[in-house]
Amino acid sequence: MSILSGKNILLGISAGIAAYKTASLVRLFIKAGANVKVVITPSAKDFVTPLTLSTLSKNPVHSTFVDDVDSDLWNNHVELGLWADLFIIAPATANTMSKMANGVCDNLLLATYLSAKCPVYFAPAMDLDMYKHPTTKSSFDKLKSFGNIIIPATSGELASGLVGEGRMAEPEDILSFIEKDVIGKLPLRGKKVLITAGPTYEAIDPVRFIGNHSSGKMGFEIAKASANLGAEVILISGPTYLNLNHSLVNVIPVTSAEDMYLEAHKYFNQVDIAILAAAVADYKPANMAAQKIKKSDSTLVLQLEKTKDILASLGAIKKNQFLVGFALETENELENAKGKLKKKNLNLIVLNSLQDKGAGFKTETNKVTIIDNKNRVTEYQLKSKTEVAKDLLNEIIKQFHG
């Protein structure tokens, strides 16, 4: 999954021959999982049709302040600018860049640019002499001084027949440039995060096991949120139906508590942050039957033994790692969680109670309390597990960088 997945991307197209490449660019953004809207200058429609762009983006293409079909419908440039997480102007012609640099606002694209609060990227495209002209360099410098990000033009054959600099970057290179730039500015860029998720299954015989109701949803959401903040994630997951396809996440499937213990210890020394969200079995059968146990007697007695405490074992050997644990409690919740925090040498512990409606296993929501090693307690309202993951990572980032 691309770092652009779920992002709102506004593509501004100005009137240059390179506009024909924007159909491919829209497709790449959509394939990356982004939501795409297009603003096109009226003259740019001579190079690429709104019908093509709307079909590919699955959204109407905006060109003028008032639609030709419905003169009562106003294309709100402020709403478009605020909708966008990223605004990419490609191609950015010499004319459009000059207007951007000097505050000229004579079309919908420029009005939207002046309203945008998000990062703005521009991909210059023009002929060689225009590209080298001092006024073009002045536009580049001004736009960069405003915080806009230039996607450098490349050298190649130009529309005039000349060969040289000024050719708009290829759509694949524009996508790659933006992805790398976004990742490079994320707060967990360069950090490695270890996450455990899901249940463990402790075998009774080749067919049966002891397990729990954990779906792994919370751990998977934390992994996705960590990757979206730029971290390289190692996700050790017990058996689950969930999948996570993200370029920054390495999923390691395990079955038992022993498997998870070994994998966690294998990677722990390599990471900066470890978040143990898995619901690991506390006990396992002392002996696994080699063959399926037949139903012969009215009762069956299993001898159980403790599994290894993964969280405590990592707390005992941690050096500079930021270690986070989870506590699922049914009574004396806060006191028990504080006890685990201290006993297991954690930086944070996330408490959730089975007494809270909407929290716990097999739900899309969770209600948590975060406690740090300075005994600061922060309670959160019932939220989606996606939002809980973001809250947790915000707290980790605040303390990790503090």
C-alpha positions as CSV (number, residue, x, y, z in Angstrom):
1,M,0.0,0.0,0.0
2,S,1.3,3.4,-0.9
3,I,1.8,6.2,1.6
4,L,-0.7,8.1,-0.5
5,S,-3.5,5.6,0.2
6,G,-6.5,7.5,1.6
7,K,-5.1,10.9,0.8
8,N,-7.1,13.5,-1.0
9,I,-5.1,14.6,-4.0
10,L,-6.1,17.7,-6.0
11,L,-4.5,17.7,-9.4
12,G,-4.2,21.1,-11.2
13,I,-3.6,21.0,-14.9
14,S,-2.5,24.0,-16.9
15,A,-2.3,24.4,-20.7
16,G,0.9,22.7,-21.9
17,I,1.4,19.8,-24.2
18,A,2.5,17.7,-21.3
19,A,-1.2,17.8,-20.1
20,Y,-1.7,14.6,-22.1
21,K,0.4,12.7,-19.5
22,T,-2.1,13.6,-16.7
23,A,-4.5,10.8,-17.6
24,S,-1.7,8.4,-16.6
25,L,-0.9,10.4,-13.5
26,V,-4.6,10.3,-12.4
27,R,-4.6,6.5,-12.9
28,L,-1.4,6.1,-10.8
29,F,-2.8,8.2,-7.9
30,I,-6.0,6.1,-8.0
31,K,-4.0,2.9,-8.1
32,A,-2.1,4.1,-5.0
33,G,-5.4,4.4,-3.2
34,A,-5.8,8.2,-3.2
35,N,-9.0,10.1,-3.8
36,V,-8.5,12.4,-6.8
37,K,-10.2,15.6,-7.9
38,V,-9.1,17.6,-10.9
39,V,-9.0,21.4,-11.6
40,I,-8.1,22.3,-15.2
41,T,-7.6,25.6,-16.8
42,P,-10.0,26.3,-19.7
43,S,-7.1,26.3,-22.3
44,A,-5.8,23.0,-21.0
45,K,-8.9,21.3,-22.3
46,D,-7.4,21.6,-25.7
47,F,-4.8,19.0,-24.7
48,V,-6.7,16.6,-22.5
49,T,-10.5,16.2,-22.2
50,P,-12.4,16.6,-18.9
51,L,-14.4,13.4,-19.8
52,T,-11.2,11.3,-19.7
53,L,-10.1,12.8,-16.4
54,S,-13.5,12.5,-14.8
55,T,-13.8,8.9,-15.9
56,L,-10.4,8.0,-14.4
57,S,-10.8,10.1,-11.2
58,K,-14.4,9.1,-10.7
59,N,-15.1,12.8,-9.9
60,P,-16.3,15.8,-11.9
61,V,-13.6,17.9,-13.4
62,H,-13.7,21.6,-12.5
63,S,-12.6,24.3,-14.9
64,T,-14.6,27.4,-14.3
65,F,-16.3,29.1,-11.3
66,V,-19.7,28.4,-12.8
67,D,-20.6,25.2,-14.6
68,D,-21.7,25.5,-18.2
69,V,-24.5,23.0,-17.7
70,D,-25.9,24.4,-14.4
71,S,-25.3,28.2,-14.2
72,D,-26.6,28.1,-10.6
73,L,-23.9,25.7,-9.4
74,W,-20.7,27.4,-8.1
75,N,-17.4,25.5,-8.0
76,N,-16.2,26.6,-4.6
77,H,-12.4,27.1,-4.8
78,V,-12.2,27.4,-1.0
79,E,-13.8,24.0,-0.5
80,L,-11.5,22.4,-3.1
81,G,-8.4,23.9,-1.5
82,L,-9.4,22.8,2.0
83,W,-10.4,19.3,0.8
84,A,-7.0,18.5,-0.5
85,D,-4.3,16.8,1.5
86,L,-1.9,17.4,-1.4
87,F,-2.2,19.8,-4.3
88,I,-0.1,18.9,-7.4
89,I,0.0,21.3,-10.4
90,A,1.2,19.3,-13.4
91,P,2.0,20.5,-15.9
92,A,2.9,23.9,-14.5
93,T,3.4,26.2,-17.4
94,A,5.5,29.4,-17.4
95,N,2.3,31.4,-17.5
96,T,0.6,29.6,-14.6
97,M,3.8,29.6,-12.5
98,S,4.2,33.4,-13.1
99,K,0.7,34.0,-11.9
100,M,1.1,31.7,-8.9
101,A,4.3,33.6,-7.9
102,N,2.7,37.0,-8.3
103,G,-0.8,36.4,-6.9
104,V,-2.6,36.7,-10.2
105,C,-6.0,35.1,-9.8
106,D,-7.9,34.9,-13.1
107,N,-9.1,31.3,-13.2
108,L,-10.4,28.6,-10.9
109,L,-7.1,26.7,-10.7
110,L,-5.3,29.9,-9.4
111,A,-8.0,30.8,-7.0
112,T,-7.9,27.2,-5.6
113,Y,-4.1,27.5,-5.3
114,L,-4.4,30.7,-3.3
115,S,-7.0,29.0,-1.0
116,A,-5.0,25.7,-0.4
117,K,-3.6,25.0,3.1
118,C,-1.9,21.8,2.1
119,P,1.5,21.1,0.6
120,V,1.7,22.2,-3.0
121,Y,3.8,20.5,-5.6
122,F,4.5,21.9,-9.1
123,A,5.9,20.1,-12.1
124,P,7.3,22.6,-14.6
125,A,6.8,21.9,-18.3
126,M,7.9,24.2,-21.2
127,D,10.4,24.6,-24.0
128,L,14.1,24.9,-23.3
129,D,14.4,28.7,-23.9
130,M,11.4,29.4,-21.7
131,Y,12.8,27.1,-19.0
132,K,16.1,28.9,-19.0
133,H,14.6,32.4,-19.0
134,P,15.4,34.6,-15.9
135,T,11.7,35.2,-15.3
136,T,11.1,31.5,-15.1
137,K,13.9,31.1,-12.6
138,S,12.4,34.0,-10.6
139,S,9.1,32.1,-10.5
140,F,10.8,29.0,-9.3
141,D,12.6,30.9,-6.5
142,K,9.4,32.7,-5.4
143,L,7.3,29.6,-5.4
144,K,9.9,27.7,-3.4
145,S,10.1,30.6,-0.9
146,F,6.4,30.2,-0.3
147,G,7.0,26.6,0.7
148,N,5.9,25.1,-2.6
149,I,7.8,22.0,-3.7
150,I,9.2,21.7,-7.2
151,I,9.2,18.4,-9.1
152,P,12.2,19.0,-11.3
153,A,11.8,18.9,-15.1
154,T,13.9,16.5,-17.0
155,S,15.9,16.7,-20.2
156,G,14.7,15.2,-23.4
157,E,13.0,15.8,-26.7
158,L,10.6,18.8,-26.4
159,A,7.5,19.7,-28.4
160,S,9.5,22.2,-30.4
161,G,11.9,19.5,-31.6
162,L,14.7,20.9,-29.4
163,V,16.4,18.6,-27.0
164,G,17.1,19.9,-23.5
165,E,15.7,20.7,-20.1
166,G,12.1,21.6,-19.6
167,R,10.3,18.3,-20.1
168,M,7.8,17.5,-17.4
169,A,8.7,14.5,-15.2
170,E,7.1,11.3,-16.2
171,P,3.9,10.3,-14.2
172,E,5.7,7.4,-12.5
173,D,8.5,9.7,-11.4
174,I,6.0,12.3,-10.2
175,L,4.3,9.7,-8.0
176,S,7.6,8.4,-6.7
177,F,8.9,11.9,-5.9
178,I,5.7,12.8,-3.9
179,E,5.8,9.5,-2.0
180,K,9.4,9.9,-1.0
181,D,8.8,13.6,-0.1
182,V,5.8,12.7,2.1
183,I,7.6,9.8,3.8
184,G,10.7,11.9,4.4
185,K,8.7,14.5,6.4
186,L,6.8,12.0,8.6
187,P,7.5,11.9,12.4
188,L,8.5,8.2,12.5
189,R,10.6,8.4,9.3
190,G,13.8,6.3,10.0
191,K,12.3,4.5,13.0
192,K,11.7,0.8,13.3
193,V,8.6,-0.3,15.2
194,L,7.9,-3.8,16.4
195,I,4.2,-4.7,16.9
196,T,2.5,-7.9,18.1
197,A,-1.1,-8.5,17.3
198,G,-3.9,-11.1,17.4
199,P,-4.3,-14.2,19.6
200,T,-2.0,-17.2,20.1
201,Y,-3.2,-20.8,19.6
202,E,-1.8,-23.4,22.1
203,A,-2.1,-26.9,20.7
204,I,-3.9,-29.6,22.7
205,D,-3.6,-32.1,19.9
206,P,-3.1,-31.8,16.1
207,V,-6.7,-30.6,15.8
208,R,-7.7,-28.6,18.9
209,F,-6.1,-25.6,20.7
210,I,-6.6,-23.2,23.5
211,G,-7.1,-19.6,22.2
212,N,-9.0,-16.4,22.7
213,H,-11.4,-14.1,20.9
214,S,-8.8,-11.5,19.7
215,S,-9.2,-10.6,16.1
216,G,-5.9,-8.7,15.8
217,K,-7.7,-5.5,14.7
218,M,-6.1,-3.2,17.2
219,G,-2.6,-4.3,16.5
220,F,-3.1,-4.1,12.7
221,E,-4.5,-0.6,13.0
222,I,-1.4,0.4,15.0
223,A,0.8,-1.1,12.4
224,K,-0.9,0.7,9.6
225,A,-0.9,4.0,11.5
226,S,2.8,3.6,12.3
227,A,3.7,2.9,8.6
228,N,1.6,5.9,7.6
229,L,3.8,8.0,9.9
230,G,6.9,6.7,8.1
231,A,8.0,3.9,10.3
232,E,9.4,0.6,9.1
233,V,7.1,-1.9,10.8
234,I,7.6,-5.5,11.9
235,L,4.2,-6.9,12.6
236,I,4.2,-10.3,14.4
237,S,0.7,-11.6,14.2
238,G,-1.1,-14.6,15.6
239,P,-3.8,-16.4,13.6
240,T,-6.2,-13.9,12.1
241,Y,-8.3,-13.3,9.0
242,L,-6.8,-9.7,8.6
243,N,-4.4,-8.7,5.9
244,L,-2.2,-5.6,5.6
245,N,-0.5,-4.8,2.3
246,H,1.8,-1.8,2.9
247,S,5.2,-1.2,1.5
248,L,6.6,-0.4,5.0
249,V,5.0,-3.3,6.9
250,N,6.6,-6.8,7.1
251,V,4.0,-9.2,8.5
252,I,5.4,-12.3,10.3
253,P,2.7,-14.9,11.0
254,V,3.0,-17.0,14.1
255,T,0.8,-19.5,15.9
256,S,1.8,-20.1,19.5
257,A,3.1,-17.9,22.4
258,E,6.5,-19.6,22.0
259,D,6.6,-18.6,18.3
260,M,5.7,-15.0,19.1
261,Y,8.3,-15.0,22.0
262,L,11.1,-16.1,19.6
263,E,10.2,-13.7,16.8
264,A,9.8,-10.7,19.2
265,H,13.2,-11.4,20.7
266,K,14.7,-11.9,17.3
267,Y,13.8,-8.3,16.2
268,F,13.7,-6.4,19.5
269,N,17.3,-5.2,19.5
270,Q,16.8,-3.7,16.0
271,V,13.8,-1.5,16.8
272,D,13.2,1.9,18.4
273,I,9.7,1.3,19.5
274,A,7.9,-1.9,20.5
275,I,4.1,-2.1,21.0
276,L,2.8,-5.4,22.2
277,A,-0.9,-5.5,21.5
278,A,-1.3,-9.2,21.1
279,A,-3.6,-11.3,23.3
280,V,-1.0,-13.9,24.2
281,A,-2.2,-17.0,26.0
282,D,-1.1,-17.1,29.7
283,Y,-1.2,-20.9,29.8
284,K,-0.6,-23.8,27.4
285,P,-1.1,-27.6,27.6
286,A,1.9,-29.1,29.4
287,N,2.0,-31.9,26.8
288,M,0.5,-31.9,23.3
289,A,-1.0,-35.2,22.3
290,A,0.6,-36.6,19.2
291,Q,-2.7,-37.9,17.8
292,K,-6.2,-36.5,18.0
293,I,-7.7,-37.2,21.4
294,K,-10.7,-39.5,21.1
295,K,-14.0,-38.7,22.9
296,S,-14.0,-41.7,25.2
297,D,-14.5,-40.4,28.7
298,S,-17.2,-38.0,30.0
299,T,-14.5,-35.6,31.2
300,L,-11.0,-34.6,30.1
301,V,-8.3,-33.2,32.3
302,L,-5.7,-31.0,30.8
303,Q,-2.5,-30.0,32.7
304,L,-1.6,-26.5,31.9
305,E,1.7,-24.6,32.3
306,K,2.5,-20.9,32.1
307,T,3.7,-19.5,28.8
308,K,6.7,-17.1,28.7
309,D,5.8,-13.5,29.5
310,I,6.9,-11.8,26.3
311,L,6.4,-8.2,27.5
312,A,8.2,-8.8,30.8
313,S,11.1,-10.5,29.1
314,L,11.5,-7.6,26.7
315,G,11.2,-5.1,29.5
316,A,14.0,-6.9,31.3
317,I,16.5,-6.5,28.4
318,K,15.4,-3.2,26.9
319,K,18.0,-0.5,26.4
320,N,16.8,2.6,24.6
321,Q,13.7,1.0,23.2
322,F,10.3,2.7,23.9
323,L,8.2,-0.2,25.2
324,V,4.4,-0.2,25.2
325,G,2.1,-2.9,26.6
326,F,-1.6,-3.5,26.7
327,A,-3.7,-4.5,29.7
328,L,-7.2,-6.0,29.3
329,E,-8.8,-6.0,32.8
330,T,-12.1,-6.8,34.3
331,E,-11.6,-5.6,37.9
332,N,-9.3,-3.1,39.7
333,E,-8.3,-2.0,36.2
334,L,-6.2,1.1,36.9
335,E,-4.3,-0.4,39.8
336,N,-3.6,-3.6,37.9
337,A,-2.4,-1.7,34.9
338,K,-0.1,0.6,36.9
339,G,1.3,-2.5,38.5
340,K,2.1,-4.1,35.1
341,L,3.6,-0.9,33.9
342,K,6.2,-0.8,36.7
343,K,6.8,-4.6,37.0
344,K,7.4,-5.0,33.3
345,N,9.6,-1.9,32.9
346,L,7.3,-0.2,30.3
347,N,7.2,3.4,29.0
348,L,3.4,3.2,28.5
349,I,0.6,0.9,29.1
350,V,-2.8,0.9,27.3
351,L,-5.6,-0.1,29.5
352,N,-9.0,-1.3,28.2
353,S,-11.8,-2.8,30.2
354,L,-14.2,-5.5,29.2
355,Q,-16.7,-3.6,31.4
356,D,-16.8,-0.8,28.8
357,K,-19.4,-1.3,26.0
358,G,-17.7,-1.3,22.6
359,A,-14.3,-2.1,23.9
360,G,-12.3,-5.4,23.8
361,F,-12.3,-8.2,21.3
362,K,-14.1,-8.5,17.9
363,T,-15.3,-4.9,17.9
364,E,-14.5,-2.0,15.5
365,T,-14.2,0.4,18.5
366,N,-12.2,0.6,21.7
367,K,-12.1,2.7,24.8
368,V,-8.7,3.1,26.3
369,T,-6.8,4.8,29.1
370,I,-3.1,5.5,28.5
371,I,-0.7,5.5,31.5
372,D,2.9,6.5,31.3
373,N,5.9,5.7,33.6
374,K,5.5,9.0,35.4
375,N,2.0,7.9,36.4
376,R,0.2,10.4,34.1
377,V,-3.2,9.0,33.2
378,T,-5.1,10.0,30.0
379,E,-8.6,8.7,29.4
380,Y,-10.1,8.6,25.9
381,Q,-13.6,8.3,24.8
382,L,-15.0,5.4,22.8
383,K,-13.5,5.6,19.3
384,S,-12.8,3.5,16.3
385,K,-9.7,1.4,16.6
386,T,-8.3,3.4,13.7
387,E,-8.6,6.6,15.8
388,V,-7.3,4.8,19.0
389,A,-4.2,3.8,17.0
390,K,-3.6,7.4,16.0
391,D,-4.1,8.6,19.6
392,L,-1.6,6.1,20.9
393,L,1.0,7.0,18.3
394,N,0.6,10.7,19.0
395,E,1.3,10.0,22.6
396,I,4.3,7.8,21.8
397,I,5.7,10.5,19.4
398,K,5.2,13.2,22.0
399,Q,7.1,11.2,24.7
400,F,9.6,9.6,22.4
401,H,10.8,12.9,21.0
402,G,10.3,14.7,24.3
